[in-house]
Amino acid sequence: MKIIKIANVLLLGTLLVAATGCGKSKALMAAEAYETAACACKDAKCATEASTKFTASAGDMATAKGGEAEAISKATTAAASCVMKASMAGLPTPPK
C-alpha cells in the first residue's frame, strides 16, 4: 500500500511539472514558441504570421522570471533571424 501511495505522489508531481511547463514563465514559453514557429517558416507570409502572434502575446512578457532574460533574448534573436531569412527567401537575387 505504501508503494502505491509513493507511486501516486510521483505521478502527481510529474503531471504538475508537465502542466506548468517545467517551471517556465509564460514569457519564456511564448518566446520559445515564437522561435519554433518562425524557424519553421519558408516564406514571408508565414514569418509575418509568427511575428504577429508573438506580438499579441506581449502581455506575457511581464511574467518573466529574473533568470529567464537571457533565454528569452536568445529565443527571440534566433526567431528574428529566421524571420529575416524567410522574408528574404521570396526576393529575387540581385544581378552580379
C-alpha positions as CSV (number, residue, x, y, z in Angstrom):
1,M,0.0,0.0,0.0
2,K,2.9,2.3,0.8
3,I,4.4,1.8,-2.7
4,I,1.1,2.7,-4.3
5,K,1.0,6.0,-2.3
6,I,4.6,6.8,-3.4
7,A,3.7,6.0,-7.0
8,N,0.7,8.3,-6.8
9,V,2.7,11.1,-5.4
10,L,5.4,10.7,-8.1
11,L,2.7,10.6,-10.8
12,L,1.0,13.7,-9.4
13,G,4.4,15.5,-9.2
14,T,5.2,14.6,-12.8
15,L,1.8,15.8,-14.0
16,L,2.2,19.1,-12.1
17,V,5.6,19.7,-13.7
18,A,4.3,18.9,-17.2
19,A,1.3,21.1,-16.8
20,T,3.3,24.1,-15.7
21,G,5.9,23.8,-18.5
22,C,8.7,22.7,-16.2
23,G,8.5,25.9,-14.2
24,K,8.9,28.2,-17.3
25,S,7.1,31.5,-17.3
26,K,4.5,32.4,-20.0
27,A,7.1,34.8,-21.3
28,L,9.7,32.2,-21.9
29,M,7.2,29.7,-23.4
30,A,5.9,32.5,-25.7
31,A,9.5,33.3,-26.9
32,E,10.3,29.6,-27.4
33,A,7.0,29.1,-29.4
34,Y,7.9,32.1,-31.5
35,E,11.3,30.7,-32.3
36,T,9.8,27.4,-33.2
37,A,7.1,28.9,-35.4
38,A,9.4,31.4,-37.1
39,C,12.1,28.9,-37.8
40,A,9.6,26.6,-39.4
41,C,8.6,29.3,-41.9
42,K,9.7,29.1,-45.6
43,D,8.0,32.4,-46.8
44,A,7.4,35.9,-45.7
45,K,3.6,35.4,-45.1
46,C,4.3,32.6,-42.5
47,A,7.1,34.7,-40.9
48,T,4.7,37.7,-40.6
49,E,2.0,35.5,-39.0
50,A,4.5,34.1,-36.5
51,S,5.7,37.6,-35.6
52,T,2.1,38.9,-35.3
53,K,1.1,36.0,-33.0
54,F,4.2,36.7,-30.8
55,T,3.4,40.4,-30.7
56,A,-0.1,39.6,-29.5
57,S,1.4,37.7,-26.5
58,A,3.5,40.8,-25.4
59,G,1.5,40.9,-22.2
60,D,3.1,37.6,-21.2
61,M,6.5,39.3,-21.0
62,A,5.5,40.7,-17.6
63,T,5.6,37.1,-16.3
64,A,9.3,36.6,-17.0
65,K,11.4,35.4,-14.1
66,G,14.7,37.0,-13.3
67,G,16.9,34.2,-14.6
68,E,15.0,33.9,-17.9
69,A,16.1,37.1,-19.6
70,E,19.0,35.5,-21.4
71,A,16.9,32.6,-22.6
72,I,14.1,34.9,-23.8
73,S,16.7,37.1,-25.6
74,K,18.3,34.1,-27.2
75,A,15.0,32.7,-28.4
76,T,13.7,36.0,-29.8
77,T,17.1,36.7,-31.5
78,A,17.0,33.3,-33.2
79,A,13.4,33.9,-34.2
80,A,14.2,37.3,-35.7
81,S,17.0,35.7,-37.7
82,C,14.6,33.0,-39.0
83,V,12.0,35.7,-39.9
84,M,14.6,37.6,-41.8
85,K,15.7,34.5,-43.8
86,A,12.1,33.6,-44.6
87,S,11.3,37.1,-45.6
88,M,14.3,37.3,-47.9
89,A,13.6,33.9,-49.5
90,G,10.9,35.4,-51.7
91,L,13.0,38.2,-53.0
92,P,14.8,37.9,-56.4
93,T,18.5,37.7,-56.3
94,P,20.3,40.8,-57.4
95,P,22.3,40.6,-60.7
96,K,26.0,40.2,-60.4
